[in-house]
Amino acid sequence: MVQFKKIVFIAFAVMSCLYAHAQDYRWQQRAEYIMDVRLDVKTHKVTGSQKLTYYNNSKDTLTKVYYHLYFNAFQPGSMMDVRSRNIADPDQRVKDRISKLKDDEIGYQHILSLKQDGKDTRYKVDGTILEVTLPKAILPGAKTVFDMKFESQVPVQIRRSGRNNREGIAYSMTQWYPKMAEYDFRGWHAYQYVAREFHGVWGDFDVKITIDPSFIIGGTGKLVNADKIGYGYEKEGAAVKRAEGELTWNFVAKNVIDFAWAADPDYMHDRAHVPNGPELHFFYQKSEKTITNWKKMEDYAVKHFEFMNKTFGKYPYESYSIIQGGDGGMEYPMCTLILGDGSLEGLIGVMSHEAAHSWYQGVLASNESLYPWIDEGFTDFASQESEAILFNTPVAESHASSYNAYFNLIKRGLQEPISQHSDHYNTNNAYSTSAYAMGTIFLHQLKYIIGEDHFYKGMRLYYNTWKFKHPEPNDFIRVMEKVSGMQLKWYMSYWVNTTKKIDYTIKTVIEKDNNTFVTLERLGEFPMPVDLVVTYKDGSKELYYIPLNETLGSKPVEDKSVKRTDLTAWPWVNPQYTAQITRTASEIATIEIDPSMRLADVDRKNNIVDISQGLKAYQNATR
């Protein structure tokens, strides 16, 4: 008996350790940056120091670390340059421009010295990655301090980062400093900068930027020395005070994954406050058109943040800056850089998208290099619904452009699985459609599968559960399973890992014994539950709900004004399914699969039949 108890105790101890490990595997590394840099606006060079306190919260001993040196991408012969000159549909902002940069136009980041806890490290540069061999391994749970001196040259702006862009913004300083790569339970994420997305370590930034006093800076974090620089952050509309020599701006940001800023001598600066939310800062150039549109945009920005806070979860920081950066739009923690010119509607559209990134890239911060669709797609979904409210258009129609982009990609034969790294798509079109449109459709279809109430409750729970934790796709779908009580991994697996398509049709309609039997056929390889809506000649409607057996459950009633009849589940292996309608065909006007059009059915023409003139007319039409 004693021996048995001993065995049970040991087994329990082992299981407890395994459980504890399972709960603990989602640790987060931490990086605390203190940077003091000077930007020479005549030579376009940045010189400075970086003190990085790095916390190894993993269970692993680290003998190496990796930094990103993003500016190195803007040199002839870089991977970004070669990729752009060889891909079938290059980004029109890049094309072959990098290959033509002169020595004083390229970007670079040179490491002048790097010490760990006072000892020299060994390091080598490989493109945009700095590999550092440590003199002292970083043990699990330990911290270490890296002291670096570096020099960078700001490139002529090709994409995102750079100087003197097409709208005349002097400096868009993004990916501008040597940045520690992320290390998590999957290992190091030290990706070369080829084209697109980023990933980062949670941490704090204390950044001092010294620059010509005629320049005005906006960026990540809070300006903590506004009372000393003489600019007038502390007073609305205060005039710029021209200091002699140079001016040092000090920004502090807590618990963010990156730090970005922009500088220009012609920036205007406005502020607006979101009720029960952050203070918004706006930086834009002094032109008549820009001033007019940006002034109007400010109220839309406030309403956008109110919508996002209410619908998806509360923005956690005290401020957010919307900055004219002159190159499309790109998201960063607590700020975005966007184009300043163009129509008011276009300005609001790019603002709402980039600001919505604050939820999915800024706070949840999934690895957008590996899962661009869970960042770009979720952001597009949210911003499209917000814009519908802002412009007073139907929310139900807000995602139509995403569906059209997806269908067009299929017609062109360019679709690829969206489970791959964002840089490895065969075409830019496949990437953008997969990341943006298919990510959006993934959510809108999920709303169709689990119902609107469960969906929005799940979106808020996902955000509040996983903020500041770098969630993965499975983390999202598990939240939705718990909220809905349905099994959903089959859906994510089909949509993310395959290029299988949804295509349902109404095959036959037969009347027998005062009932109407409708046979549906699944032509595509992608199974889904089916909303079959019957409209009767008297104008009433009835929804026949056919769950998919894979869900092991049913969605709740979405529209209580329409009678709903629940049918037995459709096993996914069966190509056909017959639904019994307890009315005669002579009473029916139309029968339609998913009139809400949330199902991404690649051939919607065969989703509806009109038998208002009788079954014979329908049968003649289908011959």
VOBA-274300 format. One record per residue (C-alpha): x, y negated, z negated; residue in three letters. Coordinates in steps of 0.05 Angstrom, whole numbers, plus 5000, padded with zeros to 4 digits. Example, Ala and Ser with C-alpha at 12.3 -4.5 7.8 and 13.67 -1.06 7.14 Angstrom:
BEGIN
524650904844ala/527350214857ser/
This chain:
BEGIN
500050005000met/505749534983val/509149695048gln/502749555086phe/501948875052lys/509148715070lys/507848875143ile/501548455144val/505247875111phe/510847905162ile/505847945220ala/502047345192phe/508546955184ala/510547095256val/503746905283met/503846265241ser/510646075270cys/508146215341leu/501945805329tyr/505945235300ala/510645255360his/504645265407ala/501844645373gln/508644305372asp/511044405443tyr/508243735467arg/513243315431trp/515142635460gln/522142365467gln/523141645447arg/527641085473ala/528640405441glu/531939895488tyr/535339245468ile/537738885531met/541138225541asp/541838045614val/543537445658arg/540837345728leu/545136895772asp/540236595822val/545936395869lys/549237085875thr/542937495859his/546937905809lys/544738155741val/549938275688thr/548638495618gly/548638995562ser/543839535541gln/543539865473lys/539140475476leu/537240875414thr/534941555438tyr/530942035395tyr/531142775413asn/524443025387asn/525043675426ser/527144355400lys/533044345449asp/540244135441thr/542043635496leu/549143625524thr/547443165581lys/542642585594val/540542255659tyr/539041545678tyr/535341265739his/539140745780leu/533440535826tyr/536839955860phe/541740445893asn/536040665939ala/536640005977phe/543040176013gln/544140436084pro/544441186083gly/540541276018ser/535341816013met/529841286017met/533041006080asp/533941686114val/526941926094arg/523741296121ser/527341346188arg/525442076197asn/518342146172ile/512942136226ala/509041546196asp/513941106157pro/511540576108asp/511139956152gln/514539546097arg/520640006098val/521540326167lys/528940226185asp/529939586145arg/534439896092ile/539340136146ser/540239416169lys/541839106102leu/548438736097lys/553138796037asp/550238176004asp/543138426015glu/543439135989ile/541639355919gly/546239705870tyr/547139855797gln/554239935773his/555740225705ile/561639845676leu/562040245611ser/557740745573leu/559040985502lys/555241465457gln/555841285384asp/562140895399gly/565441445441lys/566541425516asp/562141875558thr/563742215624arg/558842035679tyr/557842075754lys/553141745802val/549042155851asp/544741675893gly/539641385845thr/541441855787ile/546841765735leu/548942425703glu/552142335634val/556142875599thr/555942735525leu/561942745478pro/557142975424lys/550943405436ala/544343115412ile/541343635364leu/533943755356pro/530843205314gly/537042765318ala/538042075347lys/543941755382thr/545841065407val/548240915478phe/551740245491asp/552240055564met/554839475604lys/552439435675phe/552138995737glu/546739005790ser/545438655855gln/538138495869val/536638735940pro/532738355992val/525738595978gln/524039206019ile/519139555974arg/516839345904arg/523539105877ser/527638535905gly/528437805922arg/525537305971asn/519637705996asn/514837526051arg/510537086005glu/516736715981gly/516936995910ile/524136925886ala/524937565844tyr/520638185834ser/524538535780met/521839245777thr/526139875768gln/531539365755trp/535539665696tyr/538840345683pro/532940735656lys/533341385616met/529941965652ala/524342335617glu/525643005584tyr/519743435562asp/517544155554phe/518644235629arg/525843985625gly/529043365656trp/525242945707his/531242625740ala/528242525809tyr/531842145864gln/528141515883tyr/525841685953val/519341305960ala/514041305908arg/512241465837glu/515541405769phe/515741725700his/518441465636gly/520041555562val/515641235510trp/519340695473gly/520239965452asp/523639405491phe/526938785465asp/529438425527val/533037755533lys/533337465603ile/537836865617thr/536336495681ile/536435805714asp/531535365674pro/527435185735ser/524835905738phe/518536155704ile/517936885683ile/512037345673gly/512438085656gly/511638655608thr/510638505534gly/509937875493lys/514337265499leu/516737175428val/520736525436asn/515636095473ala/516635545423asp/524035505440lys/524535575515ile/520534935527gly/515935255579tyr/509335185543gly/506435885534tyr/504035635467glu/499835075497lys/494935155554glu/497034735613gly/503434465582ala/508534195630ala/515034565644val/520934255608lys/527234275650arg/532934485605ala/540134385622glu/544634975637gly/540735615630glu/534735865592leu/533736525555thr/526936855553trp/525737395500asn/520337915513phe/518338475465val/513939065483ala/512139645437lys/510640355458asn/511040295534val/514540705588ile/517840155628asp/519339405631phe/518138965692ala/518338225706trp/518237705761ala/521137005766ala/519736415810asp/520535655803pro/513635525833asp/509435965788tyr/502935685759met/500936005693his/493636095671asp/490636485613arg/483936795599ala/481437215540his/477637865546val/472237895492pro/474538405441asn/480538535486gly/487238265510pro/489537585531glu/490437575606leu/496137175638his/496236975712phe/502436765750phe/501736525821tyr/504636015870gln/502335305879lys/498835325946ser/491835085959glu/489235755982lys/492736155927thr/490435685872ile/483135705896thr/482736465900asn/486736605836trp/482436125796lys/476236505820lys/479437175809met/480737045735glu/473437135714asp/473037785754tyr/479238025717ala/476037905650val/469738275671lys/473938845699his/477438945632phe/470738925596glu/468139475643phe/474239905634met/474139835558asn/466840035555lys/466940595607thr/473640935598phe/476740715531gly/479740105499lys/486139785526tyr/490939815467pro/495739225479tyr/494838485462glu/496338215531ser/496538365605tyr/499737965661ser/497437925734ile/503337675774ile/504037475847gln/509637925869gly/509037915944gly/509038655962asp/502238995961gly/500839195890gly/504539615838met/502939785767glu/507439705707tyr/506139715632pro/502439095610met/503038765678cys/502338855753thr/505538525813leu/500738405871ile/500238025936leu/497837315926gly/495137125994asp/489137416031gly/481637396018ser/478537335949leu/475238015956glu/481938335975gly/485337995916leu/480038245868ile/480538945898gly/488139005888val/487638685819met/482339165795ser/486139775820his/492839575791glu/489839355725ala/486040015720ala/492840355723his/493840095652ser/489440665629trp/492141235672tyr/499441035682gln/500540545626gly/497140905568val/496141635588leu/502441615631ala/501842295664ser/507742485707asn/505542125770glu/511342415809ser/508543115799leu/501242935794tyr/500042295833pro/492642475842trp/491342455766ile/494041745764asp/492541425831glu/486041815841gly/483341685772phe/485340955779thr/481840885846asp/475641225818phe/475240745760ala/476840115800ser/471740295854gln/466240365802glu/468439715769ser/468339355836glu/461239595848ala/459239245784ile/463338625800leu/460438555870phe/453438805852asn/453539395900thr/450840105888pro/455540505843val/453141135878ala/456240885942glu/462740625913ser/466841235931his/464641306004ala/471241046031ser/475041595994ser/470542136023tyr/471441846093asn/479041846085ala/478942576063tyr/474542786121phe/479042406170asn/485242746142leu/482143426155ile/480143226226lys/487343026241arg/489943696215gly/494443356163leu/491543626097gln/496543926048glu/495644195977pro/495743625927ile/499644035876ser/506343825904gln/511343285884his/509242605912ser/515642525953asp/515043195989his/508943106033tyr/510143186107asn/506742516122thr/505441876084asn/498141936106asn/497542616073ala/500542346009tyr/496241726005ser/489842086021thr/491442655973ser/493542205915ala/488241665922tyr/482241945959ala/482542675937met/483942465865gly/477742025867thr/473442565899ile/475943065846phe/472542635793leu/466242465832his/465043195848gln/466343365775leu/460742885758lys/456443295805tyr/458443955772ile/457743765698ile/452843175701gly/453842435690glu/452842415615asp/457942965602his/462742665653phe/463341965623tyr/463442235552lys/469142695575gly/473042125608met/472941725543arg/474742335501leu/480542505548tyr/483341805543tyr/482741765467asn/485442465457thr/491442425503trp/493641695502lys/501141615493phe/502242365503lys/503642465578his/497642935592pro/497843455646glu/492043665692pro/490244255648asn/489543795588asp/484343395627phe/480243985650ile/480244295580arg/477143665552val/471743695606met/470544425591glu/469644285517lys/464843705530val/460644065582ser/460944775555gly/462545005625met/468545365655gln/472044905704leu/479045165719lys/476545495782trp/474644805809tyr/481244485793met/485045075822ser/481245055888tyr/481744305896trp/488944205874val/492544845896asn/489145005962thr/486544666025thr/480045056024lys/474044666045lys/466744596024ile/461544736077asp/454444966062tyr/448545036110thr/441145186108ile/440945826149lys/433546006149thr/426845776121val/421446306118ile/414346276090glu/411446896058lys/405747016009asp/404646265998asn/412046175979asn/417745896019thr/424446256020phe/430545846037val/436946216054thr/443345826044leu/450046026073glu/457045836049arg/461145726113leu/467245436077gly/472045806031glu/470645335972phe/464745555928pro/460745035890met/454144985852pro/448444735895val/443244195884asp/437644375932leu/432543815936val/425643935966val/421543335986thr/414143475993tyr/409443136041lys/406042785983asp/412642425969gly/414442815906ser/421143155899lys/423643785864glu/430843985850leu/432544725854tyr/439044785815tyr/443545375835ile/449445435788pro/455845785809leu/457146405768asn/464346165755glu/461945585711thr/458646055660leu/453645505647gly/449244965676ser/449544215678lys/444143825640pro/438443475676val/441142835707glu/434642515733asp/428642645688lys/424042325740ser/425042915786val/422543615768lys/428144115763arg/427644865771thr/433745275749asp/435245885791leu/439846465778thr/447346355789ala/450446455858trp/456346955854pro/462046645892trp/463447285931val/456547265963asn/456446866028pro/448946766026gln/443646595974tyr/436146585980thr/432146095938ala/424646175927gln/420445545930ile/413545645899thr/410045225951arg/408045356023thr/412145096080ala/406244676103ser/407044266039glu/414444126051ile/417343536089ala/424943636081thr/429844096046ile/436843816032glu/443244046000ile/446143505953asp/442642865975pro/447042505925ser/452842635973met/457742775917arg/459343445947leu/465343375995ala/461843806048asp/465843746112val/459643826156asp/453743456127arg/449543506189lys/447344216171asn/445544036099asn/438443816114ile/432444096151val/426043726169asp/419944176171ile/414843616165ser/412143826233gln/411844556213gly/416645146213leu/415845266287lys/418644576303ala/424644716257tyr/425945396289gln/425645096359asn/430544546337ala/435545056311thr/435545496373arg/
